[in-house]
Amino acid sequence: MEPIFPDRLTLAHLPTPIERLERLSDYLEGPDLFIKRDDQTGLALGGNKARKLEFLCAGALAQNCDHIITCGSTQSNHCRQTAAAAAHLGLGCSLVLSGDRPEILGGNTLVDQMLGADLYWTGRRSAEDVMQEIGKSLNSKGHKPYLIPMGGSNPLGAVGYVWAMKELADQLMGQDLNPDLIVFASSSGGTQAGVVLGKKLYHVPGQILGISNDQPAEILEHQVAVLTAETAALLGLNHMNLADEVKVDDSYLGKGYGIVSELEREAVHLLARLEGILLDPVYTGKAMGGVIQQIRQGRWQRGQQILFWHTGGTPALFAYGDDLL
Ligand SMILES: *Cc1c(COP(=O)(O)O)cnc(C)c1O
């Protein structure tokens, strides 16, 4: 069945390249490692949210909205890229960030401000409540706000990664690659839902694995499975049950979301020093740390191919200096 894609804006730099990680592969003496550079999607320093925003922002424009409201953690990459998309399109942008305003606005929050977004802090309230309140206030002033959920992970956002899998399928064919594993950081689930659905549609080889950044595997797997089904329905593909294809590994959570341990530190340093590639401390550092650990445990061997999907997040490096050095 052919999917029927909703409207899409061109916001990201696509296709992102796939590169071979030759020195890292040699160092680990295991499988051949490759990296898909979605840290280079543009939209104010790159990341996976750019692909989701191509569809989400098209949705906002179709509804004649003039303001985008979304939410995330303090160092949210999603919020930063949403602010960039809004600026580019001439829309207002309100970001609801969790917790209290930090003393120094660095990393993503520096960029958020530079892009002209209005920043709100939840304190002890739920992000949902604060977003609703901002929405009401904008409405009363004659604006038309468009609400994007955390991480842009609704069916329309997830479509961005279905679209990405078409791009990936072409590249794998063109570069004669046949990955045994496609692995990436998974958090609000939109990326994984799109990847799982796109794998099926475009016959992409390899096992798909999301490495959890904050949630237990069972909970995230369920969330991704539901979102996969909803995304299929949005594309006009009914009766697709891909729940069994959704695999999440939560072995690398350590002390929790955004807390840097030796696992992330080593991965960030190895990629920087062996490949000249920057990972981030929260998402891709953990995911790559997990891959490195699996290789050392002998789960993947020489002759196999692993594709690591770099989902971005590098601006957070500038807010985590003390934890990384
Ligand atoms: C948001 C994000 C993820 C997780 O993507 P989801 O679609 O929310 O699962 C992974 N890596 C980075 C850098 C992100 O910003």
The ligand as an SDF file (V2000), in Angstrom:
LIG
                    3D

 15 15  0  0  0  0  0  0  0  0999 V2000
   14.1250   14.5290   20.7890 C   0  0  0  0  0  0  0  0  0  0  0  0
   15.4250   13.8580   20.6290 C   0  0  0  0  0  0  0  0  0  0  0  0
   15.5180   12.4570   20.5550 C   0  0  0  0  0  0  0  0  0  0  0  0
   14.3470   11.5480   20.7300 C   0  0  0  0  0  0  0  0  0  0  0  0
   13.4440   11.6070   19.6780 O   0  0  0  0  0  0  0  0  0  0  0  0
   11.9260   11.2190   19.9640 P   0  0  0  0  0  0  0  0  0  0  0  0
   11.2690   11.3180   18.6680 O   0  0  0  0  0  0  0  0  0  0  0  0
   11.4390   12.2130   20.9760 O   0  0  0  0  0  0  0  0  0  0  0  0
   11.9150    9.8560   20.5410 O   0  0  0  0  0  0  0  0  0  0  0  0
   16.7560   11.8910   20.3300 C   0  0  0  0  0  0  0  0  0  0  0  0
   17.8560   12.6480   20.2090 N   0  0  0  0  0  0  0  0  0  0  0  0
   17.8160   13.9900   20.3030 C   0  0  0  0  0  0  0  0  0  0  0  0
   19.0740   14.7450   20.1870 C   0  0  0  0  0  0  0  0  0  0  0  0
   16.5960   14.6390   20.5130 C   0  0  0  0  0  0  0  0  0  0  0  0
   16.5750   15.9620   20.6140 O   0  0  0  0  0  0  0  0  0  0  0  0
  1  2  1  0
  2  3  1  0
  2 14  2  0
  3  4  1  0
  3 10  2  0
  4  5  1  0
  5  6  1  0
  6  7  2  0
  6  8  1  0
  6  9  1  0
 10 11  1  0
 11 12  2  0
 12 13  1  0
 12 14  1  0
 14 15  1  0
M  END
$$$$
